[in-house]
Amino acid sequence: MNRFVLLALLITAAAPLDAQSFRTLSTTRQRRGEKTLTVNVEFAAGKFRMLREAGGALYRSRITYNEARFRPVADYDDGDLSLGLKTLSAKSNMSRRSHEYERQTMDFSISPEVPARLNLQFVAGEAELELGGLNLTRAEIKTGASQSRVSFSVPTVGVCESLSFQVGAAEFRGEQLGNARCRNFELLGGIGDLTLDFTGDWGPLTAVNGDIKVGMGTLRLELPRDVGVQIDVSRVLSSFDQSGFVKRGNGYYSSNWQSAKNRLHLDLTTALGSIEVGWR
């Protein structure tokens, strides 16, 4: 069923920590004319890092894990890739501060040449994603009790339909989201400290629609001055920094809304928190 050559190296860690046995699974696949790539990642606990593949491979992954409590996943079949780390027991403590998981890591990269759809889920730990330069069509990223940063340091290529985040009890930061060049944006946040930076090079994209729902916590919006911004706000026991906006009806508009080449429209719902706005 799997028609490819998979390089897999299983290396036992030399010195167990607190009687734990760690192993490393490395996988890679060279490009074979794939037209699309669907990536499914489920990473239970530890430190996750993702970036653009620079070596010409379709993807490359390296997972270090505690074999007594977790099992790695590495499956590929005709453009569908599943990777990650799953628990062996549902009773495992998934606290991101647990020293047990400090040595668990996953480093992952994918080709910028192949249009990719991302479905990424992180349960506990830290996630650092640099998605700039990728050929994204859609991306859905879910975080649990984790500290996460998703950045687009350079513009993506291709056409991205949607970028979606689901954030649990976490600290989350999305940087230079304008470089993502996705037509639709969604954030569903639970409890935490959330920052959304919409600066970047929007390219040919003239309009972005966003839907943001946040429970308890602080939401910081970093907005580009050259983009026209409209925000429709529904809030309960939440403060809203209206600096730089003019209220018209039920909406808040930046002064350049009518003349701006690029426009960002946000539907924003919050409860028990604050909305802070900064212009860059």
C-alpha positions as CSV (number, residue, x, y, z in Angstrom):
1,M,0.0,0.0,0.0
2,N,2.9,2.4,0.8
3,R,4.9,2.7,-2.5
4,F,7.9,4.6,-1.3
5,V,11.3,4.2,0.3
6,L,11.2,5.3,4.0
7,L,14.3,6.0,5.9
8,A,13.7,5.1,9.5
9,L,16.3,5.1,12.2
10,L,15.4,3.9,15.7
11,I,18.1,5.0,18.1
12,T,17.9,4.2,21.8
13,A,19.0,7.0,24.1
14,A,22.3,6.3,25.7
15,A,21.6,7.4,29.3
16,P,18.0,7.0,30.5
17,L,16.7,9.8,32.7
18,D,15.0,8.6,35.9
19,A,14.8,5.0,34.6
20,Q,13.1,6.3,31.4
21,S,14.0,4.9,28.0
22,F,14.0,7.4,25.2
23,R,14.2,6.5,21.5
24,T,14.4,8.6,18.3
25,L,12.5,7.9,15.1
26,S,13.7,9.8,12.0
27,T,11.7,9.6,8.7
28,T,12.0,11.3,5.4
29,R,10.6,11.0,1.9
30,Q,11.9,12.5,-1.4
31,R,9.4,14.1,-3.8
32,R,7.9,11.8,-6.4
33,G,5.8,14.2,-8.4
34,E,3.1,14.7,-5.7
35,K,0.4,17.2,-6.7
36,T,-0.9,17.8,-3.1
37,L,0.0,16.9,0.4
38,T,-2.3,16.5,3.4
39,V,-0.5,16.6,6.7
40,N,-2.1,15.2,10.0
41,V,0.0,15.7,13.1
42,E,-1.1,14.7,16.6
43,F,1.6,15.5,19.2
44,A,0.8,14.5,22.8
45,A,3.5,16.2,24.8
46,G,6.8,17.9,24.5
47,K,8.4,20.4,22.2
48,F,7.3,20.7,18.6
49,R,9.1,22.6,15.9
50,M,8.0,23.0,12.3
51,L,9.5,24.9,9.4
52,R,10.0,24.9,5.6
53,E,12.0,22.0,4.2
54,A,15.2,23.3,2.7
55,G,16.8,20.0,1.5
56,G,14.5,19.1,-1.3
57,A,12.6,16.3,0.5
58,L,8.8,16.1,0.5
59,Y,8.9,16.0,4.3
60,R,11.4,15.3,7.1
61,S,10.6,14.4,10.7
62,R,12.6,13.5,13.8
63,I,10.7,12.4,17.0
64,T,12.4,11.7,20.4
65,Y,10.0,10.1,22.9
66,N,9.7,8.0,26.1
67,E,8.9,4.6,24.8
68,A,7.3,3.5,28.1
69,R,4.5,6.0,27.8
70,F,4.3,7.1,24.2
71,R,4.3,5.6,20.7
72,P,5.3,7.5,17.5
73,V,3.2,7.6,14.4
74,A,4.8,7.8,10.9
75,D,2.5,6.8,8.0
76,Y,2.4,7.9,4.4
77,D,0.1,6.8,1.6
78,D,-0.3,8.6,-1.7
79,G,-0.2,12.2,-0.5
80,D,-1.6,11.6,3.0
81,L,0.9,12.0,5.8
82,S,0.2,11.2,9.5
83,L,2.9,11.9,12.1
84,G,3.1,12.5,15.8
85,L,3.2,11.0,19.2
86,K,0.4,9.3,21.1
87,T,0.0,8.2,24.7
88,L,0.0,4.5,25.5
89,S,-2.3,5.2,28.5
90,A,-5.2,7.6,28.8
91,K,-4.2,8.2,32.5
92,S,-0.9,9.9,31.5
93,N,-0.4,13.3,33.2
94,M,-0.2,15.8,30.3
95,S,1.0,18.8,32.3
96,R,3.2,21.0,30.1
97,R,5.4,21.6,33.2
98,S,6.2,18.0,33.8
99,H,9.9,17.3,33.7
100,E,9.1,13.9,32.2
101,Y,8.4,15.4,28.8
102,E,11.2,17.9,28.6
103,R,13.3,15.6,26.4
104,Q,10.4,14.7,24.1
105,T,10.7,16.6,20.9
106,M,9.5,16.6,17.3
107,D,11.2,18.5,14.5
108,F,9.3,18.6,11.2
109,S,9.5,20.2,7.8
110,I,7.6,20.0,4.5
111,S,8.4,21.0,1.0
112,P,7.4,24.5,-0.2
113,E,6.9,23.1,-3.7
114,V,3.8,21.0,-3.0
115,P,0.4,22.5,-2.1
116,A,-0.3,21.4,1.4
117,R,-3.2,21.2,3.8
118,L,-2.3,21.1,7.5
119,N,-4.2,19.6,10.4
120,L,-2.0,20.0,13.5
121,Q,-2.9,19.2,17.1
122,F,-0.8,19.8,20.2
123,V,-2.0,18.6,23.5
124,A,0.6,19.7,26.0
125,G,4.0,21.4,25.8
126,E,5.5,24.0,23.5
127,A,4.9,24.5,19.8
128,E,7.0,26.7,17.5
129,L,5.8,26.9,13.9
130,E,7.5,28.9,11.1
131,L,5.1,28.5,8.2
132,G,6.5,31.3,6.0
133,G,7.2,30.3,2.4
134,L,5.0,27.2,2.4
135,N,2.5,26.4,-0.3
136,L,-0.6,26.4,2.0
137,T,-4.1,25.7,0.8
138,R,-5.7,25.3,4.3
139,A,-4.3,25.1,7.8
140,E,-6.1,24.1,11.0
141,I,-4.1,24.2,14.2
142,K,-5.3,23.1,17.6
143,T,-3.5,23.6,20.9
144,G,-4.4,22.4,24.4
145,A,-2.4,23.3,27.5
146,S,0.5,24.6,25.6
147,Q,2.6,27.6,24.8
148,S,2.5,28.2,21.1
149,R,3.9,30.6,18.5
150,V,2.9,30.5,14.8
151,S,4.8,32.8,12.5
152,F,5.0,33.7,8.8
153,S,8.3,35.5,8.4
154,V,7.9,35.5,4.6
155,P,4.8,35.3,2.4
156,T,3.3,31.9,1.5
157,V,3.0,30.9,-2.1
158,G,-0.1,29.5,-3.9
159,V,-3.7,30.2,-2.8
160,C,-4.7,29.7,0.9
161,E,-8.4,29.5,1.6
162,S,-8.5,29.4,5.4
163,L,-6.3,29.6,8.5
164,S,-7.9,28.3,11.7
165,F,-6.7,28.2,15.3
166,Q,-8.3,26.5,18.3
167,V,-6.6,27.4,21.5
168,G,-7.3,25.9,24.9
169,A,-5.9,27.1,28.2
170,A,-2.7,28.5,26.7
171,E,-0.4,31.3,25.7
172,F,-0.6,31.8,22.0
173,R,0.9,34.2,19.5
174,G,0.3,34.4,15.8
175,E,2.9,36.6,14.0
176,Q,2.8,38.3,10.6
177,L,-0.4,36.7,9.7
178,G,-0.7,39.0,6.6
179,N,2.1,36.9,5.1
180,A,-0.2,33.8,5.4
181,R,-2.3,35.3,2.6
182,C,-5.4,33.3,3.6
183,R,-8.8,34.6,2.6
184,N,-10.5,33.5,5.8
185,F,-9.3,33.5,9.4
186,E,-10.7,31.9,12.5
187,L,-9.7,31.8,16.2
188,L,-11.5,30.0,18.9
189,G,-9.8,30.7,22.2
190,G,-10.6,29.4,25.7
191,I,-8.6,30.8,28.6
192,G,-5.2,32.5,28.0
193,D,-3.1,35.3,26.7
194,L,-3.6,35.6,23.0
195,T,-1.8,37.8,20.4
196,L,-2.7,38.2,16.8
197,D,-0.4,40.2,14.6
198,F,-1.9,40.9,11.1
199,T,1.1,42.6,9.6
200,G,2.9,41.3,6.6
201,D,2.7,41.4,2.8
202,W,-0.8,40.6,1.7
203,G,0.2,40.4,-2.0
204,P,-2.8,40.2,-4.4
205,L,-5.2,39.5,-1.5
206,T,-7.5,42.5,-1.1
207,A,-9.9,41.2,1.6
208,V,-9.7,38.9,4.7
209,N,-12.6,37.9,6.8
210,G,-12.0,36.8,10.4
211,D,-14.1,35.2,13.1
212,I,-12.7,35.5,16.6
213,K,-14.3,34.0,19.7
214,V,-12.4,34.3,23.0
215,G,-13.5,33.1,26.5
216,M,-11.5,34.4,29.5
217,G,-8.2,36.3,29.0
218,T,-6.4,39.0,27.1
219,L,-6.6,39.3,23.3
220,R,-4.1,41.6,21.7
221,L,-4.6,42.7,18.1
222,E,-1.6,44.1,16.3
223,L,-3.0,45.8,13.1
224,P,-1.1,47.3,10.1
225,R,-1.8,51.0,9.6
226,D,-2.1,50.6,5.8
227,V,-4.9,48.1,6.0
228,G,-8.5,49.1,6.3
229,V,-10.0,47.4,9.4
230,Q,-13.6,46.9,10.5
231,I,-14.5,45.2,13.7
232,D,-17.9,44.1,14.8
233,V,-17.7,43.4,18.6
234,S,-19.9,41.4,20.9
235,R,-18.6,41.4,24.5
236,V,-19.7,40.5,28.0
237,L,-17.7,42.0,30.9
238,S,-14.8,42.7,28.5
239,S,-13.0,46.0,27.8
240,F,-12.2,47.1,24.3
241,D,-9.5,49.5,23.3
242,Q,-11.1,51.6,20.6
243,S,-7.9,53.6,19.7
244,G,-7.7,54.3,16.0
245,F,-11.4,53.4,15.3
246,V,-14.5,55.4,14.5
247,K,-17.8,53.8,15.6
248,R,-20.5,53.6,12.9
249,G,-23.7,51.8,13.9
250,N,-22.6,48.5,15.5
251,G,-19.2,48.5,13.9
252,Y,-15.8,50.1,14.4
253,Y,-13.9,51.3,11.4
254,S,-10.3,52.5,10.9
255,S,-10.0,56.0,9.3
256,N,-8.7,54.5,6.0
257,W,-11.5,51.9,5.6
258,Q,-12.9,53.4,2.4
259,S,-9.5,54.2,0.7
260,A,-7.4,51.2,1.7
261,K,-6.3,48.7,-0.9
262,N,-6.5,45.8,1.6
263,R,-9.3,45.3,4.1
264,L,-9.6,43.2,7.2
265,H,-13.1,42.5,8.6
266,L,-13.3,40.9,12.1
267,D,-16.3,39.5,13.9
268,L,-15.2,39.5,17.5
269,T,-16.9,37.9,20.5
270,T,-15.3,38.0,24.0
271,A,-16.3,37.4,27.6
272,L,-14.5,38.2,30.9
273,G,-11.3,39.7,29.5
274,S,-9.8,42.6,27.6
275,I,-9.2,43.5,23.9
276,E,-6.1,45.5,23.4
277,V,-5.3,47.2,20.0
278,G,-1.9,48.3,18.6
279,W,-1.2,49.9,15.2
280,R,2.0,49.1,13.4
